[in-house]
Amino acid sequence: MIYLLICILILLAFLGAPLFTIIIAGAMAGFYLNEVDLSVMAIELYRIADTPLLLALPLFTFAGYMLGESNTSQRLVRLTQALFGWMPGGLAIVAFIVCAVFTAFTGASGVTIVALGALLYPALKQAGYKEKFSLGLVTTSGSLGLLLPPSLPLILYGVIAQQMNGGPELTIENLFIAGIFPALLMIALLSSWSIWANRKDPLPLTPFSIKNAMTAIRETIWEIPLPIFVFIGIYSGYFAVSEAAAVTAMYVLVVEVFIYKEIKLNALAKIIRDSMVMVGGILLILGVSLAFTNFLIDIEAPMKLFNLCQKFVTSKLIFLILLNIFLLVLGAMLDIFSAIVIMVPLMLPVALQYGVHPVHLGIIFLANMQIGYFTPPVGMNLFIAGYRFNKPIMDIYKATIPFMLVLLLAVLIITYWPSLSLFLIH
């Protein structure tokens, strides 16, 4: 019976059934077969609604959508170009920094490519970078920033991991702190590669000018305080995560609507609707997946999975190698939110048995998902970039390979050097 059920659910997935319907069908069927009252599903949905941290999701999402609709991306490009354009490979470094910051606040890799691609891709080509290099840089940069606060995937991972109630203490604040140095490592390695790859083609540098820098700072004077609300507010203990999200959302609303006046009041309804549709989808999947998680725990699925792993995986090192391979494949097949809600409840208990810290696991998970966005054959960024720049998908594949290899090196360092993620939280 159980195997027939699994086959039916897989068939529904291939036929294009919404993800939450597949998860809830699996959970309900599992509880029914185990003679558990189905009212447990409603209890799980209520438990999600009663989680204070979830306030941060809609508020940060709304702020991200507001920034995406404004000219913030253009101002950030001008600012970073004024500050870093004098360096060798300066424009490439500008692209990495801007994309990382923009993705951290918008929470969506595709939005970064669409919003910043029109600015960065022509600018890179005009500055003398080869077309293949420019295309690969913009495509891969779209997912930078998933490890930086206030990344929505970081928050979502934290919410799910906290529901598991196992292993060392995990907080959203610790996840935010843990992601900083791994993200900086990725940006540093990509920047170094970009400088080395263009060493034979001297590119014109933009001389540093105090006047240009001050002008760019004045243009972005209202955006510069944004990270302060997240970094200083949360880490100093002055704000809780949800309070920081509320302050950020209100600040962005006031700045973009009443100060810059780049978003009209009559456009707010559409932005709110679009952002909350995304949040609603995440919360629905999250609610039913936690019910499914309870079913998996009831039937001791994580322990059975761990016992199976023990037969073939004898050490933490081998487990981490297999975990990276699995996550890279998963990232190419599923969007990051679906991957988190489906796989974290299964993987976290197993990883804990191998001695992997839950915060470190979250950073490993998202670092791999970041690469999965542009992993052939179905990485989402590949198709978005192909559509945005009107390029054949094979050209996108070839352009991203060097950047993928650099990021794979970063993932290996992040995975096997846990102190990079954990030393600030101990």
N, C-alpha and C positions, 0 to 999 in steps of 0.2 A: 504493500500500500504506500509506504513512504517513498519508495523508488518511483512509483507511478506519479506521485505528487511532485517530486523533483523534476521529472520529465515534463510534466504539464507546465510548471513554472518556467523552465528553460524555454519551452516552446512559446509561451506568452512573451517572454523577453525578446525572442527573435522576431516575433510578430509586431513588436513595437509598443507593447503595453507600457503605461507609465510605471516608473520604478516603484513608486509608493504602493501601487496596487499589487505588485508582485511581492513586495516585502510583507504587506499586511495580509495577503492571502496565505503566504507561507506561515506567518505567525499564528493566524487564526486556525489554520489546518493543524498545525503542530499542537496548539493548546487543546483543540477539540479531540485529537487522537489520544492525548494524554489525560483526557477528562478534566481539564482545567476550565473553570468558568470564564467565558469570553469577556466578562466585564473587566477583566484585567487589562484589556486594550484601552478602555476609557480611563482607567486609573493611570496608565502610563502617559496618556495625552495630558491629563491633569497635572501629573508630576512635572512634565515639561513646562506647562504654563506657569507653574509655581516656582520655577528656577529663576532667581533674581538676575543671574548673569545673562540670561537670554535677552534682557533689555538692550544689551550692547549690540546685538546683531542688527535689529532694524535701524537703530540710530546711526551706527557706523556705515551701514549700507546706504542710508539716505544721504549722509554727508558725502560718501563716495560718488553717488549719482549726481549730486549737485556739482561737485568738482569736475566730473566728467562732462557736464553740460556747459561749463563756463570756459573761460580762456586761461585757466590755471596752467594747463600743460604748456602753452606758449610762453607764459611768464617764467615758468620753471626752466625751460630750455634757455631763455635769454640769461637768466641768473647764473646757471651753471656754466654756460659758455663764457660769460664775463669773468667768472672766477677760475675756471680750469682750462679755458681755450688756449692759454699760452704754453701748456704742457705738450710734450710729444704725445701724439695720439689723443689730444685733448678732447676733440669732438666725440670720439668713441667713448671716452670716460664719461663725458657729459651724458651720452645716451644711456649708459648703464645706470648712472645715478638717478637721472630723471625717471627712467622707466621703473626702477626699484621703488622710489618714493611714491610714484603715481599708482603703481599696482598695490602697494601696501594700503593706501587709503581707499582705492576703488574696489579692491578685492577681486578684480576680474582681469585675467591676462588678456583676453580678447579686446576688452575696452582699451587697454594700453596700446595695443597695436593699431587699433582704429584711430584713437585720439592723437597719438604721438607719431604714428607712421608717416602721416602727411607732412610733418615737420622734419623729422629726423632723416628719413630715407633720401629725400632730395638734397638735404643739407650735407649729408655724408658724401654723396656722389659729387656735389659741387665742390666740396673741400678736397677732392682728389682720391677718395677711397674707391676701390674697385667695386663694381656693381654686385658681384657675388658676395664680397665681404660685407657690404652695406646691407644686403638682403638678409644674410645670415644673422648679422648683429641685431637688427630690428626684430626679427622673428623670435630669436632666443631671449632677447631682453624683455619681451612682453611678460614673461613669467617671473622675472626677478622681483623681489619684494614680498613674496609669499611668506617669508620667514620674519619679516619686519612688522612690528606693531603699527596700526591695529588690524593686522591681517584677519579677515573673516575665517579662513580655514584654521588658523591658530586657535581662535576662540571656539570654533566648532569642535575641534579635536579635544580641547580642554573640557568642554561641557560633557562630551561622551566619556572621556577617561575618568572624570570625577564620578560619573554614575556607576562605574565599575567598582569603586571603593576597594581597591586592592593596591598593595605595594606602597612605596614612599609617597608622601604628600605631593599633590600636584595642584598648582594654582595657575590661573590665566596670567597673573603677573610674572610667575616664574617662566612660563612659556615665552612671554614677550621678551624677557631678559635673555633667555637661552638662545633665541633666534638671531640676536644682533651680530655676534661675531661670525657664525656660519654664513650669514648673508654678506657681511663685509669681506669674508674670505672669497666668496664667489665673485663679487665685484672686483676684488684685487686681482684674482687669477685671470678673469676675463680681460681686465685692463692691461695686464702684463702681456697676455697673448696678443692683444690688438696692437700694442706698440711693437712687439717682436715681428708680427706678421707683416707690418708695413715698414720695416726697417730699411728696405731697399728702395722704397718710394718716399723720399722726403716730402712731407706734406706741409703746406703753408700754416704757420702758427699765427694765432691772434695775439698780438702784443697785449700784455696786461695794462689796463688803464684804470686808474682810480676813479676817473669820471664815469666810465662805462659801468664799472662795478657798482658805484653808488646809485647810478640811474636804475640799474637792474634791481638793486635792493629796494629802492623806493617803490618800484613797480610791484614788487612781491611783498611789501611790508606787511600786508594783511595775511598772507599765506605763511610767512615765516613762523608765527607763533603756534601754528597747528601742532607740530610735533611736541611742543612744550606741554600741551594739554595731556598728551598721551605719556610721554617719557617722564617728565618731572612730576606731573600730577599723580600718576599711578605709583611710581617708584618711591616718591616721598611719603606716600600714604595719605596725601591730602585728598585724593579722589579714589573712589572705588572704580572698577572698570566700567560699570554701568553709568556712573556719574561722569566719568571722562567722556564717554560716548555722548551723553546728553549735552555736555558743554561744547563738544566738538560740533555736533549737529546744529545747535543753536548759533554758534559762532559762524559756521559756514553759511547758514541761511542768512544771517544779518549781512555778512560781507558780500556775498554774491548777489543778493537781491537789493539791498539798500545802499551799499557803499560802491561796489563796482557797477551795479545795475546791469549786469550781463544776463541775468535771468529775470524775466518778467513775472509779476505776480500771477498772471493768468496761466503761466507755464508750470507753476508749482504743482498743480493737481496732477498733471501727467507724470512729473518726476516722482511724486509721492506714490502714485499708482504703480509705476514701473518698478520702483525699488521694493515696494511691499509685495508685489507679485513674486519677485525673486525670494524675498524673505519667507513668504508663505509657503513656497515650494520647499525651501530648506527645512522649515519647522515641521511641515507635514511628514516629510521623509524621516526627520529626526525622531518625531513622536512614534511612528510605527516601527522604526528600526530599534528603538529602545525596548519596545514590547517584544520584538523578535529576539533581542539580546537576552531578555529574561527567560525566554523559551530555551535559548541555547544554553544558558547557565543551568536551567532546570534539568536538562538532559545531559549536563556535564560535557557539552561539546568542546569547550576549550581544553579541558583536561584530557579528553580523548585525543584531541589534536596534538597536545603536548606529548602524550604517551606514544603516538605514532611518530612524531618527530624524533623522539629519543632513540627509536630503533635505527634511524638513519643519520641523525645529526647528533654527534657526540660532544660538540664543543660550542661555546658562544661564538667563536670566530666563524665557524662554518655556518651557524645559524644566521649571522649577520650577512654573510655573502649571499646565501639563498634569499634572505629577506630583500636585499637590494635588487637582485634579479627579478624577483616576483613583483616588487613595487614598480619597477621600470615598465614591466609589461602591463601591469594594472593601470598605470598612469596614462599609457597610450590608448587604453580601451574605455576607461570611465572618466567622467569629469571628477574633479577633486572632491566636491561635496558628497557625491554618491560613494566614492571610494572610502571616504572617512567613515560615513555612517554604516557602511556594510562591513568593512574589514577591521576597523579598530576594535570592536568588541571581541572579535575572534583572535586578533593578533596580540593585543595587550596582555592578556593572562599568560599566553605562551612566552612572550618576550620577558615578562617578569620572572618566569621560572628559569630562564637562561641568564638572569642577572642584569637585564637591560633596564635602566632607569626609565620610567614612563615619560619624563620630559625629553630625554635623549631620543626615545622612540618617536615622539612627535616631530622632532626636528629631522630625524632620518626620513620619516614618512613624507613630510612636506618637501624636503629637498629632492627626493626621488620623483614625487608628483610634479615638481617644477620642471624636471627634464622630460617627464612623460608628456607634457604639453606639446613638445615638438619631436616626439619619437615616432618614426614611421611604423606602421602605415597609416595610423588614424589619429595621430596627435592633433588636437584641435587647433593649435597655433599655426600649423602648416597650412591648413585650409583657409583660415582667416587671412593669413599673409598672402596666400595665393590669390584670394579674391580681392584683397585690399590693394595689392600692387599689380594685379593682372599678370601674374607670372605662372608658368606651368608648374605643377606640383613637384615634378622631378627636379626642377631648378631649385625649389625651396629645400628639398631633401638634401641636395649636394651642398647648398650654402650653409646649412646648419651643422653639418658633421663636425668641423673643427671646434665650434663652440660647444657642441655636445660633449666632445672628448674632454675639453677643459672642465666642464661642469661635472663630468663623471669623476675626474680627479678630485674635485672639491667634495663630492659626495663620499668618496672613499676616505678622505681626511676627516670629514665630519663624523662618519660612521665609526672609524677605528681610533679616533682621538676624542673620546667623550668629554674630556675636560674643556674642550673648546666651547661646548654648549653649557656645561654644568658648573664651571668654576665660579661664576658670578652668583650662583644661587645657593652655594654651600656656605 
